[in-house]
Amino acid sequence: QVQLVESGGGLVQPGGSLRLSCAASGSIFSIYAMGWYRQAPGKQRELVARITRVGWTSYADSVKGRFTISRDNAKNTMYLQMNSLKPEDTAVYYCNTDPASLNGGSWGQGTQVTVSS
């Protein structure tokens, strides 16, 4: 298992931006496809952005055009740039392999994103 630590969340007004970071304890990004997930209160965790080993990206329809996933293999860090944030983006955001079972089902603590005026 690789330890993953998410950071960068916070309170932002609608239309604002945040950049989340995901630091890994090992060189996982060049081995597995990775994803950013989120879980809103009362809802199931969902995959919102994905990046493959070779850098291909894909997004959930709800965030397409607003979120950008990227990674720096040398720094063992992955990012999620979130623009034009909406109240419905409020959730705890997590990073993990895709599927998460590749990391033994282990999850970090996540980072809270709250979009509110």
N, C-alpha and C positions, 0 to 999 in steps of 0.2 A: 504494500500500500504506500501511496505517496501522500504526504500531508499537503493540504491546500489551504491557503489563508486568503480570504477575500477582504478587500478594503475599499474605501472611497465613497461609501454611501453617505446619505444625509438627507436633510430636508431642503427641498427646492420648490420654487413656484412653478406652476404650469407654464410650459414653454421654455423652461430652463434646461440646463445641461449638467451632466455628471460624467465622470470617468471612473469606472471601477477597475480595480487591479486584482489579479489572482497570482499569488506567489506559490510556486511548487517547491517541495523539498528535494525533488529529483528531476532528472531530464525526461519528463513525460511528454512534453509537447511535440517532440519530434518522433514519438513512437505511436501515440494514439490520436484519434480525432478528439477534440475537446469541445465543451459546450458551456454556455452560460444558461443557467436555469433560474427560475424565480417561483416563489410560492407566496401567493396573497392569502390573507386570512380567510379560512373556510374553503380554500380551493386546493386542488392538487398541484404539486410541483410540475412545472412545464418547461420544456426546452425552448429558449427564445433565440439563441444564436449558436452556430456551430462552425468550427473551422477544422478542416481535415489536415492530415500530416503534410500535405503538399500546399496547403494554404487556401484551398477552395472554401468559400464561405456560403452559408445559407441562413435564412432568418424566418421566424414565424411571421405570418402575415400581419399580426398586430404591431410588429416593431419594424417591419421592412421600410427602408428609406429613412429611418430615424436612428437606428442603432448600428454600430459598426464594431465587429469583433476583430481583434488582431492579437499577435503574440510576438514575443522576442525570445527566441529559443536560447540565445546566449545568456539571457538573464533569468531564464526559467519563469517568465512572467507572461501572463495573458491579460488583455484589456477588453473592456466594453465601453465604448464611447456612446453615450446616450444623449441625444438631442431632442428638442421639441417634446419634452416630457409631458405626460398627461396624468391626471389623477389615477387612472386605471393602471398605470405602471407601478403604483405603490405595491411593494412586496419586499420580501427578503430575497436577495440575489446570491446565488451560489455558482461556483465553477466546479466542473468535474469532467471526467472522461465521458465520451458518448459511445456506447451506453455506460452508465455509472458503474455497472457491474465489473467493468474492466479495472476499476480501482478498488475492487473488493467491497463495493457498496458503501465505502467510507465517504462521509461528507464533512466539509468544514463548518464553521459556525455561521457563515454567510454574512452579508452586509445589508443593513436596512436602507431601503430607498423609500422616501415619503415625498409624494408630490401633492402639494396643497398650498392654497393661498391663505 
